[in-house]
């Protein structure tokens, strides 16, 4: 099972890759938003694993995220998850504005989780 620092590294790499797109067309925007969601997912996993709660699948992550720690960012995480699902499964015509909303949500998630994982 990956260690917290590995999840942080993967989160950073997903975010960096998302921001490498020009966002010139719907496909790029949709994949960039999906990458931002996966970045958030890895930040959540880093915190969960750092607390000694192994996470094996989406269901166990969702259960772990009922922890009060996630309350301040629960809406941001859900927004990213929903945007990503829209992008992947509904081929939604997401926009640069949607990307900006997703990025802002990720930044709040990152600011909430990162100091608590790196301090361990």
N, CA, C and O atoms as CSV, one atom per row, in Angstrom:
chain,resi,resn,atom,element,x,y,z
A,1,UNK,N,N,0.849,-1.183,0.000
A,1,UNK,CA,C,0.000,0.000,0.000
A,1,UNK,C,C,0.895,1.248,0.000
A,1,UNK,O,O,1.855,1.324,0.767
A,2,UNK,N,N,0.580,2.217,-0.854
A,2,UNK,CA,C,1.386,3.443,-0.899
A,2,UNK,C,C,1.376,4.200,0.429
A,2,UNK,O,O,0.384,4.197,1.159
A,3,UNK,N,N,2.480,4.832,0.716
A,3,UNK,CA,C,2.619,5.662,1.905
A,3,UNK,C,C,2.050,7.057,1.632
A,3,UNK,O,O,1.868,7.431,0.473
A,4,UNK,N,N,1.769,7.829,2.686
A,4,UNK,CA,C,1.207,9.176,2.478
A,4,UNK,C,C,2.017,10.040,1.513
A,4,UNK,O,O,1.443,10.731,0.671
A,5,UNK,N,N,3.336,10.007,1.627
A,5,UNK,CA,C,4.167,10.847,0.754
A,5,UNK,C,C,4.017,10.452,-0.714
A,5,UNK,O,O,4.118,11.298,-1.603
A,6,UNK,N,N,3.776,9.165,-0.963
A,6,UNK,CA,C,3.563,8.726,-2.341
A,6,UNK,C,C,2.233,9.253,-2.879
A,6,UNK,O,O,2.136,9.625,-4.048
A,7,UNK,N,N,1.215,9.284,-2.027
A,7,UNK,CA,C,-0.063,9.865,-2.447
A,7,UNK,C,C,0.093,11.360,-2.724
A,7,UNK,O,O,-0.466,11.872,-3.694
A,8,UNK,N,N,0.840,12.051,-1.890
A,8,UNK,CA,C,1.070,13.486,-2.102
A,8,UNK,C,C,1.797,13.712,-3.427
A,8,UNK,O,O,1.436,14.599,-4.200
A,9,UNK,N,N,2.818,12.906,-3.679
A,9,UNK,CA,C,3.555,13.027,-4.935
A,9,UNK,C,C,2.631,12.801,-6.123
A,9,UNK,O,O,2.693,13.538,-7.107
A,10,UNK,N,N,1.779,11.792,-6.041
A,10,UNK,CA,C,0.861,11.496,-7.147
A,10,UNK,C,C,-0.154,12.621,-7.306
A,10,UNK,O,O,-0.516,12.981,-8.426
A,11,UNK,N,N,-0.614,13.176,-6.189
A,11,UNK,CA,C,-1.543,14.312,-6.247
A,11,UNK,C,C,-0.886,15.491,-6.957
A,11,UNK,O,O,-1.492,16.118,-7.826
A,12,UNK,N,N,0.354,15.787,-6.585
A,12,UNK,CA,C,1.083,16.891,-7.218
A,12,UNK,C,C,1.266,16.656,-8.710
A,12,UNK,O,O,1.120,17.578,-9.513
A,13,UNK,N,N,1.587,15.420,-9.080
A,13,UNK,CA,C,1.810,15.105,-10.490
A,13,UNK,C,C,0.519,15.221,-11.292
A,13,UNK,O,O,0.535,15.705,-12.424
A,14,UNK,N,N,-0.604,14.780,-10.713
A,14,UNK,CA,C,-1.890,14.921,-11.405
A,14,UNK,C,C,-2.239,16.384,-11.611
A,14,UNK,O,O,-2.684,16.776,-12.690
A,15,UNK,N,N,-2.036,17.200,-10.568
A,15,UNK,CA,C,-2.332,18.633,-10.687
A,15,UNK,C,C,-1.441,19.281,-11.743
A,15,UNK,O,O,-1.916,20.059,-12.571
A,16,UNK,N,N,-0.167,18.961,-11.712
A,16,UNK,CA,C,0.765,19.534,-12.683
A,16,UNK,C,C,0.374,19.146,-14.115
A,16,UNK,O,O,0.417,19.971,-15.027
A,17,UNK,N,N,-0.004,17.888,-14.290
A,17,UNK,CA,C,-0.416,17.433,-15.620
A,17,UNK,C,C,-1.691,18.151,-16.063
A,17,UNK,O,O,-1.801,18.565,-17.217
A,18,UNK,N,N,-2.651,18.299,-15.149
A,18,UNK,CA,C,-3.900,19.001,-15.472
A,18,UNK,C,C,-3.621,20.423,-15.950
A,18,UNK,O,O,-4.270,20.922,-16.869
A,19,UNK,N,N,-2.659,21.056,-15.321
A,19,UNK,CA,C,-2.364,22.454,-15.658
A,19,UNK,C,C,-1.451,22.592,-16.868
A,19,UNK,O,O,-1.134,23.706,-17.285
A,20,UNK,N,N,-1.028,21.470,-17.433
A,20,UNK,CA,C,-0.208,21.520,-18.641
A,20,UNK,C,C,-1.059,21.605,-19.914
A,20,UNK,O,O,-0.538,21.906,-20.987
A,21,UNK,N,N,-2.359,21.343,-19.798
A,21,UNK,CA,C,-3.247,21.433,-20.952
A,21,UNK,C,C,-3.485,22.893,-21.319
A,21,UNK,O,O,-3.473,23.774,-20.459
A,22,UNK,N,N,-3.698,23.130,-22.591
A,22,UNK,CA,C,-4.014,24.483,-23.048
A,22,UNK,C,C,-5.468,24.847,-22.805
A,22,UNK,O,O,-5.832,26.022,-22.829
A,23,UNK,N,N,-6.299,23.839,-22.571
A,23,UNK,CA,C,-7.737,24.033,-22.347
A,23,UNK,C,C,-8.402,24.685,-23.549
A,23,UNK,O,O,-9.279,25.540,-23.421
A,24,UNK,N,N,-7.952,24.247,-24.726
A,24,UNK,CA,C,-8.490,24.794,-25.973
A,24,UNK,C,C,-9.750,24.099,-26.456
A,24,UNK,O,O,-10.478,24.639,-27.289
A,25,UNK,N,N,-10.010,22.916,-25.944
A,25,UNK,CA,C,-11.210,22.217,-26.389
A,25,UNK,C,C,-11.814,21.423,-25.232
A,25,UNK,O,O,-11.209,21.275,-24.170
A,26,UNK,N,N,-12.995,20.931,-25.465
A,26,UNK,CA,C,-13.750,20.240,-24.425
A,26,UNK,C,C,-13.011,19.018,-23.900
A,26,UNK,O,O,-13.025,18.767,-22.695
A,27,UNK,N,N,-12.376,18.264,-24.761
A,27,UNK,CA,C,-11.661,17.068,-24.330
A,27,UNK,C,C,-10.559,17.418,-23.330
A,27,UNK,O,O,-10.418,16.763,-22.297
A,28,UNK,N,N,-9.782,18.454,-23.644
A,28,UNK,CA,C,-8.715,18.875,-22.733
A,28,UNK,C,C,-9.286,19.360,-21.402
A,28,UNK,O,O,-8.765,19.012,-20.343
A,29,UNK,N,N,-10.326,20.141,-21.447
A,29,UNK,CA,C,-10.939,20.659,-20.215
A,29,UNK,C,C,-11.473,19.502,-19.375
A,29,UNK,O,O,-11.230,19.444,-18.170
A,30,UNK,N,N,-12.195,18.589,-20.005
A,30,UNK,CA,C,-12.776,17.471,-19.264
A,30,UNK,C,C,-11.699,16.606,-18.615
A,30,UNK,O,O,-11.841,16.206,-17.459
A,31,UNK,N,N,-10.618,16.312,-19.350
A,31,UNK,CA,C,-9.558,15.504,-18.760
A,31,UNK,C,C,-8.793,16.276,-17.692
A,31,UNK,O,O,-8.372,15.691,-16.694
A,32,UNK,N,N,-8.610,17.554,-17.881
A,32,UNK,CA,C,-7.915,18.359,-16.873
A,32,UNK,C,C,-8.713,18.378,-15.565
A,32,UNK,O,O,-8.135,18.261,-14.484
A,33,UNK,N,N,-10.014,18.521,-15.658
A,33,UNK,CA,C,-10.867,18.500,-14.460
A,33,UNK,C,C,-10.817,17.126,-13.795
A,33,UNK,O,O,-10.780,17.027,-12.569
A,34,UNK,N,N,-10.815,16.082,-14.593
A,34,UNK,CA,C,-10.708,14.722,-14.044
A,34,UNK,C,C,-9.385,14.554,-13.302
A,34,UNK,O,O,-9.346,13.961,-12.224
A,35,UNK,N,N,-8.321,15.066,-13.869
A,35,UNK,CA,C,-7.023,14.997,-13.192
A,35,UNK,C,C,-7.029,15.773,-11.872
A,35,UNK,O,O,-6.413,15.338,-10.899
A,36,UNK,N,N,-7.715,16.908,-11.830
A,36,UNK,CA,C,-7.806,17.658,-10.572
A,36,UNK,C,C,-8.559,16.845,-9.520
A,36,UNK,O,O,-8.195,16.857,-8.344
A,37,UNK,N,N,-9.613,16.135,-9.946
A,37,UNK,CA,C,-10.320,15.276,-8.999
A,37,UNK,C,C,-9.391,14.191,-8.464
A,37,UNK,O,O,-9.373,13.931,-7.261
A,38,UNK,N,N,-8.624,13.559,-9.339
A,38,UNK,CA,C,-7.728,12.505,-8.871
A,38,UNK,C,C,-6.626,13.066,-7.977
A,38,UNK,O,O,-6.125,12.360,-7.101
A,39,UNK,N,N,-6.253,14.289,-8.179
A,39,UNK,CA,C,-5.324,14.930,-7.259
A,39,UNK,C,C,-5.959,15.031,-5.871
A,39,UNK,O,O,-5.328,14.690,-4.871
A,40,UNK,N,N,-7.204,15.498,-5.813
A,40,UNK,CA,C,-7.916,15.604,-4.538
A,40,UNK,C,C,-8.059,14.239,-3.876
A,40,UNK,O,O,-7.903,14.110,-2.662
A,41,UNK,N,N,-8.354,13.235,-4.672
A,41,UNK,CA,C,-8.501,11.868,-4.166
A,41,UNK,C,C,-7.203,11.412,-3.489
A,41,UNK,O,O,-7.242,10.807,-2.417
A,42,UNK,N,N,-6.069,11.697,-4.105
A,42,UNK,CA,C,-4.788,11.284,-3.514
A,42,UNK,C,C,-4.451,12.092,-2.259
A,42,UNK,O,O,-3.819,11.563,-1.344
A,43,UNK,N,N,-4.857,13.348,-2.198
A,43,UNK,CA,C,-4.671,14.087,-0.939
A,43,UNK,C,C,-5.503,13.450,0.166
A,43,UNK,O,O,-5.027,13.293,1.290
A,44,UNK,N,N,-6.743,13.082,-0.148
A,44,UNK,CA,C,-7.585,12.416,0.847
A,44,UNK,C,C,-6.952,11.095,1.279
A,44,UNK,O,O,-6.908,10.783,2.469
A,45,UNK,N,N,-6.467,10.330,0.321
A,45,UNK,CA,C,-5.821,9.059,0.657
A,45,UNK,C,C,-4.587,9.271,1.523
A,45,UNK,O,O,-4.338,8.487,2.439
A,46,UNK,N,N,-3.820,10.302,1.256
A,46,UNK,CA,C,-2.627,10.580,2.061
A,46,UNK,C,C,-3.015,10.781,3.523
A,46,UNK,O,O,-2.370,10.238,4.420
A,47,UNK,N,N,-4.063,11.556,3.761
A,47,UNK,CA,C,-4.513,11.793,5.133
A,47,UNK,C,C,-5.030,10.498,5.765
A,47,UNK,O,O,-4.694,10.183,6.907
A,48,UNK,N,N,-5.829,9.766,5.035
A,48,UNK,CA,C,-6.430,8.531,5.552
A,48,UNK,C,C,-5.333,7.524,5.910
A,48,UNK,O,O,-5.361,6.933,6.990
A,49,UNK,N,N,-4.382,7.332,5.019
A,49,UNK,CA,C,-3.301,6.380,5.258
A,49,UNK,C,C,-2.408,6.852,6.409
A,49,UNK,O,O,-1.954,6.043,7.219
A,50,UNK,N,N,-2.160,8.160,6.478
A,50,UNK,CA,C,-1.333,8.701,7.568
A,50,UNK,C,C,-1.960,8.450,8.932
A,50,UNK,O,O,-1.255,8.368,9.938
A,51,UNK,N,N,-3.260,8.332,8.969
A,51,UNK,CA,C,-3.965,8.072,10.229
A,51,UNK,C,C,-4.095,6.575,10.507
A,51,UNK,O,O,-4.771,6.168,11.452
A,52,UNK,N,N,-3.444,5.761,9.679
A,52,UNK,CA,C,-3.423,4.329,9.912
A,52,UNK,C,C,-4.683,3.602,9.495
A,52,UNK,O,O,-4.954,2.491,9.951
A,53,UNK,N,N,-5.447,4.236,8.629
A,53,UNK,CA,C,-6.675,3.591,8.149
A,53,UNK,C,C,-6.468,3.183,6.699
A,53,UNK,O,O,-6.607,4.004,5.792
A,54,UNK,N,N,-6.136,1.918,6.479
A,54,UNK,CA,C,-5.894,1.493,5.101
A,54,UNK,C,C,-7.130,1.698,4.238
A,54,UNK,O,O,-8.266,1.544,4.686
A,55,UNK,N,N,-6.874,2.042,3.017
A,55,UNK,CA,C,-7.936,2.303,2.064
A,55,UNK,C,C,-7.715,1.388,0.874
A,55,UNK,O,O,-6.671,1.445,0.224
A,56,UNK,N,N,-8.693,0.549,0.591
A,56,UNK,CA,C,-8.534,-0.436,-0.460
A,56,UNK,C,C,-9.349,-0.160,-1.710
A,56,UNK,O,O,-9.023,-0.662,-2.786
A,57,UNK,N,N,-10.403,0.629,-1.582
A,57,UNK,CA,C,-11.270,0.875,-2.728
A,57,UNK,C,C,-12.064,2.154,-2.490
A,57,UNK,O,O,-11.921,2.802,-1.454
A,58,UNK,N,N,-12.906,2.509,-3.468
A,58,UNK,CA,C,-13.688,3.742,-3.358
A,58,UNK,C,C,-14.621,3.716,-2.149
A,58,UNK,O,O,-14.787,4.729,-1.469
A,59,UNK,N,N,-15.221,2.575,-1.883
A,59,UNK,CA,C,-16.165,2.481,-0.762
A,59,UNK,C,C,-15.471,2.715,0.575
A,59,UNK,O,O,-16.009,3.413,1.435
A,60,UNK,N,N,-14.288,2.144,0.761
A,60,UNK,CA,C,-13.584,2.353,2.036
A,60,UNK,C,C,-13.119,3.802,2.172
A,60,UNK,O,O,-13.103,4.344,3.277
A,61,UNK,N,N,-12.740,4.434,1.053
A,61,UNK,CA,C,-12.368,5.850,1.106
A,61,UNK,C,C,-13.577,6.682,1.523
A,61,UNK,O,O,-13.471,7.552,2.387
A,62,UNK,N,N,-14.716,6.412,0.909
A,62,UNK,CA,C,-15.930,7.167,1.235
A,62,UNK,C,C,-16.284,7.016,2.711
A,62,UNK,O,O,-16.670,7.992,3.354
A,63,UNK,N,N,-16.158,5.811,3.254
A,63,UNK,CA,C,-16.432,5.610,4.686
A,63,UNK,C,C,-15.449,6.409,5.539
A,63,UNK,O,O,-15.841,7.049,6.516
A,64,UNK,N,N,-14.180,6.368,5.167
A,64,UNK,CA,C,-13.162,7.102,5.922
A,64,UNK,C,C,-13.397,8.609,5.872
A,64,UNK,O,O,-13.044,9.327,6.807
A,65,UNK,N,N,-13.985,9.081,4.792
A,65,UNK,CA,C,-14.195,10.516,4.636
A,65,UNK,C,C,-15.390,11.030,5.437
A,65,UNK,O,O,-15.699,12.221,5.381
A,66,UNK,N,N,-16.064,10.153,6.180
A,66,UNK,CA,C,-17.113,10.614,7.086
A,66,UNK,C,C,-16.515,11.194,8.364
A,66,UNK,O,O,-17.239,11.719,9.211
A,67,UNK,N,N,-15.205,11.100,8.500
A,67,UNK,CA,C,-14.478,11.687,9.623
A,67,UNK,C,C,-14.736,13.198,9.648
A,67,UNK,O,O,-14.773,13.840,8.598
A,68,UNK,N,N,-14.909,13.752,10.826
A,68,UNK,CA,C,-15.183,15.185,10.983
A,68,UNK,C,C,-14.081,16.044,10.359
A,68,UNK,O,O,-14.337,17.183,9.967
A,69,UNK,N,N,-12.876,15.520,10.262
A,69,UNK,CA,C,-11.764,16.249,9.649
A,69,UNK,C,C,-12.120,16.738,8.247
A,69,UNK,O,O,-11.698,17.821,7.839
A,70,UNK,N,N,-12.889,15.950,7.516
A,70,UNK,CA,C,-13.215,16.287,6.126
A,70,UNK,C,C,-14.387,17.258,5.994
A,70,UNK,O,O,-14.675,17.716,4.888
A,71,UNK,N,N,-15.061,17.579,7.083
A,71,UNK,CA,C,-16.234,18.467,7.008
A,71,UNK,C,C,-15.966,19.768,6.253
A,71,UNK,O,O,-16.772,20.142,5.401
A,72,UNK,N,N,-14.848,20.483,6.535
A,72,UNK,CA,C,-14.635,21.771,5.856
A,72,UNK,C,C,-14.420,21.663,4.338
A,72,UNK,O,O,-14.577,22.648,3.617
A,73,UNK,N,N,-14.064,20.480,3.863
A,73,UNK,CA,C,-13.777,20.340,2.422
A,73,UNK,C,C,-14.691,19.331,1.735
A,73,UNK,O,O,-14.499,19.018,0.560
A,74,UNK,N,N,-15.659,18.833,2.446
A,74,UNK,CA,C,-16.554,17.806,1.886
A,74,UNK,C,C,-17.267,18.309,0.621
A,74,UNK,O,O,-17.363,17.581,-0.367
A,75,UNK,N,N,-17.762,19.541,0.653
A,75,UNK,CA,C,-18.463,20.106,-0.507
A,75,UNK,C,C,-17.508,20.263,-1.687
A,75,UNK,O,O,-17.881,19.992,-2.828
A,76,UNK,N,N,-16.282,20.697,-1.418
A,76,UNK,CA,C,-15.294,20.844,-2.499
A,76,UNK,C,C,-14.982,19.493,-3.133
A,76,UNK,O,O,-14.925,19.376,-4.357
A,77,UNK,N,N,-14.782,18.484,-2.307
A,77,UNK,CA,C,-14.478,17.147,-2.821
A,77,UNK,C,C,-15.645,16.627,-3.666
A,77,UNK,O,O,-15.442,16.084,-4.752
A,78,UNK,N,N,-16.858,16.800,-3.157
A,78,UNK,CA,C,-18.035,16.336,-3.894
A,78,UNK,C,C,-18.175,17.074,-5.225
A,78,UNK,O,O,-18.521,16.474,-6.242
A,79,UNK,N,N,-17.906,18.374,-5.210
A,79,UNK,CA,C,-17.996,19.148,-6.458
A,79,UNK,C,C,-16.996,18.617,-7.493
A,79,UNK,O,O,-17.340,18.441,-8.661
A,80,UNK,N,N,-15.767,18.366,-7.057
A,80,UNK,CA,C,-14.757,17.821,-7.970
A,80,UNK,C,C,-15.161,16.439,-8.479
A,80,UNK,O,O,-15.030,16.141,-9.666
A,81,UNK,N,N,-15.645,15.614,-7.581
A,81,UNK,CA,C,-16.074,14.266,-7.959
A,81,UNK,C,C,-17.211,14.336,-8.983
A,81,UNK,O,O,-17.199,13.613,-9.979
A,82,UNK,N,N,-18.182,15.201,-8.737
A,82,UNK,CA,C,-19.315,15.349,-9.654
A,82,UNK,C,C,-18.879,15.889,-11.020
A,82,UNK,O,O,-19.320,15.393,-12.057
A,83,UNK,N,N,-18.019,16.899,-11.016
A,83,UNK,CA,C,-17.524,17.439,-12.290
A,83,UNK,C,C,-16.767,16.375,-13.070
A,83,UNK,O,O,-16.917,16.260,-14.286
A,84,UNK,N,N,-15.962,15.606,-12.368
A,84,UNK,CA,C,-15.192,14.547,-13.019
A,84,UNK,C,C,-16.113,13.485,-13.616
A,84,UNK,O,O,-15.891,13.018,-14.732
A,85,UNK,N,N,-17.129,13.117,-12.875
A,85,UNK,CA,C,-18.085,12.130,-13.405
A,85,UNK,C,C,-18.807,12.680,-14.635
A,85,UNK,O,O,-18.995,11.976,-15.627
A,86,UNK,N,N,-19.205,13.940,-14.552
A,86,UNK,CA,C,-19.856,14.562,-15.715
A,86,UNK,C,C,-18.923,14.532,-16.924
A,86,UNK,O,O,-19.348,14.240,-18.041
A,87,UNK,N,N,-17.664,14.833,-16.690
A,87,UNK,CA,C,-16.682,14.849,-17.770
A,87,UNK,C,C,-16.467,13.457,-18.354
A,87,UNK,O,O,-16.418,13.291,-19.573
A,88,UNK,N,N,-16.339,12.468,-17.490
A,88,UNK,CA,C,-16.007,11.123,-17.950
A,88,UNK,C,C,-17.181,10.365,-18.540
A,88,UNK,O,O,-17.041,9.706,-19.570
A,89,UNK,N,N,-18.328,10.452,-17.903
A,89,UNK,CA,C,-19.445,9.579,-18.293
A,89,UNK,C,C,-20.529,10.265,-19.107
A,89,UNK,O,O,-21.202,9.622,-19.911
A,90,UNK,N,N,-20.702,11.550,-18.907
A,90,UNK,CA,C,-21.778,12.256,-19.619
A,90,UNK,C,C,-21.259,13.150,-20.731
A,90,UNK,O,O,-22.036,13.831,-21.400
A,91,UNK,N,N,-19.950,13.149,-20.929
A,91,UNK,CA,C,-19.320,13.965,-21.965
A,91,UNK,C,C,-19.851,15.399,-21.887
A,91,UNK,O,O,-20.176,16.026,-22.896
A,92,UNK,N,N,-19.923,15.881,-20.672
A,92,UNK,CA,C,-20.468,17.216,-20.428
A,92,UNK,C,C,-19.594,18.280,-21.089
A,92,UNK,O,O,-18.369,18.160,-21.100
A,93,UNK,N,N,-20.215,19.310,-21.634
A,93,UNK,CA,C,-19.452,20.395,-22.261
A,93,UNK,C,C,-18.907,21.359,-21.200
A,93,UNK,O,O,-19.353,22.501,-21.091
A,94,UNK,N,N,-17.947,20.880,-20.435
A,94,UNK,CA,C,-17.370,21.718,-19.385
A,94,UNK,C,C,-16.515,22.815,-20.000
A,94,UNK,O,O,-16.044,22.701,-21.132
A,95,UNK,N,N,-16.326,23.877,-19.231
A,95,UNK,CA,C,-15.677,25.086,-19.752
A,95,UNK,C,C,-14.441,25.445,-18.926
A,95,UNK,O,O,-14.142,24.822,-17.907
A,96,UNK,N,N,-13.742,26.465,-19.399
A,96,UNK,CA,C,-12.599,26.977,-18.636
A,96,UNK,C,C,-13.060,27.481,-17.262
A,96,UNK,O,O,-12.320,27.387,-16.282
A,97,UNK,N,N,-14.256,28.003,-17.200
A,97,UNK,CA,C,-14.797,28.454,-15.922
A,97,UNK,C,C,-14.991,27.264,-14.977
A,97,UNK,O,O,-14.710,27.373,-13.783
A,98,UNK,N,N,-15.465,26.138,-15.498
A,98,UNK,CA,C,-15.594,24.923,-14.693
A,98,UNK,C,C,-14.222,24.465,-14.191
A,98,UNK,O,O,-14.080,24.024,-13.051
A,99,UNK,N,N,-13.219,24.578,-15.060
A,99,UNK,CA,C,-11.855,24.228,-14.642
A,99,UNK,C,C,-11.405,25.132,-13.498
A,99,UNK,O,O,-10.808,24.659,-12.530
A,100,UNK,N,N,-11.686,26.422,-13.602
A,100,UNK,CA,C,-11.300,27.361,-12.542
A,100,UNK,C,C,-12.009,27.017,-11.228
A,100,UNK,O,O,-11.403,27.095,-10.159
A,101,UNK,N,N,-13.265,26.646,-11.300
A,101,UNK,CA,C,-14.025,26.243,-10.110
A,101,UNK,C,C,-13.407,24.981,-9.510
A,101,UNK,O,O,-13.233,24.885,-8.295
A,102,UNK,N,N,-13.076,24.013,-10.369
A,102,UNK,CA,C,-12.457,22.768,-9.915
A,102,UNK,C,C,-11.098,23.032,-9.279
A,102,UNK,O,O,-10.767,22.453,-8.244
A,103,UNK,N,N,-10.317,23.902,-9.898
A,103,UNK,CA,C,-8.995,24.219,-9.360
A,103,UNK,C,C,-9.107,24.907,-7.996
A,103,UNK,O,O,-8.333,24.607,-7.088
A,104,UNK,N,N,-10.045,25.808,-7.852
A,104,UNK,CA,C,-10.239,26.481,-6.561
A,104,UNK,C,C,-10.624,25.466,-5.479
A,104,UNK,O,O,-10.153,25.548,-4.345
A,105,UNK,N,N,-11.479,24.517,-5.840
A,105,UNK,CA,C,-11.865,23.462,-4.887
A,105,UNK,C,C,-10.646,22.638,-4.495
A,105,UNK,O,O,-10.452,22.332,-3.319
A,106,UNK,N,N,-9.828,22.279,-5.476
A,106,UNK,CA,C,-8.617,21.507,-5.175
A,106,UNK,C,C,-7.682,22.286,-4.258
A,106,UNK,O,O,-7.101,21.713,-3.337
A,107,UNK,N,N,-7.534,23.575,-4.499
A,107,UNK,CA,C,-6.617,24.364,-3.669
A,107,UNK,C,C,-7.085,24.399,-2.210
A,107,UNK,O,O,-6.261,24.373,-1.296
A,108,UNK,N,N,-8.399,24.458,-1.989
A,108,UNK,CA,C,-8.919,24.427,-0.620
A,108,UNK,C,C,-8.675,23.055,0.026
A,108,UNK,O,O,-8.318,22.970,1.201
A,109,UNK,N,N,-8.868,22.003,-0.740
A,109,UNK,CA,C,-8.623,20.645,-0.239
A,109,UNK,C,C,-7.149,20.490,0.119
A,109,UNK,O,O,-6.809,20.006,1.198
A,110,UNK,N,N,-6.302,20.896,-0.777
A,110,UNK,CA,C,-4.852,20.798,-0.588
A,110,UNK,C,C,-4.415,21.590,0.649
A,110,UNK,O,O,-3.630,21.093,1.457
A,111,UNK,N,N,-4.913,22.802,0.796
A,111,UNK,CA,C,-4.542,23.647,1.942
A,111,UNK,C,C,-5.017,23.043,3.260
A,111,UNK,O,O,-4.378,23.237,4.294
A,112,UNK,N,N,-6.113,22.324,3.234
A,112,UNK,CA,C,-6.650,21.719,4.449
A,112,UNK,C,C,-5.878,20.452,4.827
A,112,UNK,O,O,-5.584,20.228,6.001
A,113,UNK,N,N,-5.556,19.638,3.843
A,113,UNK,CA,C,-4.961,18.330,4.115
A,113,UNK,C,C,-3.440,18.370,4.234
A,113,UNK,O,O,-2.880,17.779,5.157
A,114,UNK,N,N,-2.779,19.043,3.334
A,114,UNK,CA,C,-1.322,18.968,3.249
A,114,UNK,C,C,-0.599,19.276,4.555
A,114,UNK,O,O,0.296,18.517,4.926
A,115,UNK,N,N,-0.934,20.343,5.272
A,115,UNK,CA,C,-0.202,20.607,6.515
A,115,UNK,C,C,-0.384,19.497,7.568
A,115,UNK,O,O,0.499,19.281,8.398
A,116,UNK,N,N,-1.491,18.819,7.535
A,116,UNK,CA,C,-1.756,17.788,8.522
A,116,UNK,C,C,-1.088,16.470,8.183
A,116,UNK,O,O,-0.894,15.621,9.054
A,117,UNK,N,N,-0.739,16.299,6.924
A,117,UNK,CA,C,-0.026,15.078,6.538
A,117,UNK,C,C,1.474,15.302,6.634
A,117,UNK,O,O,2.202,14.423,7.095
A,118,UNK,N,N,1.940,16.453,6.209
A,118,UNK,CA,C,3.384,16.736,6.225
A,118,UNK,C,C,3.913,16.915,7.646
A,118,UNK,O,O,5.108,16.755,7.891
A,119,UNK,N,N,3.030,17.245,8.572
A,119,UNK,CA,C,3.489,17.477,9.948
A,119,UNK,C,C,3.705,16.164,10.701
A,119,UNK,O,O,4.222,16.178,11.818
A,120,UNK,N,N,3.336,15.076,10.134
A,120,UNK,CA,C,3.477,13.773,10.806
A,120,UNK,C,C,4.841,13.217,10.612
A,120,UNK,O,O,5.140,12.130,11.105
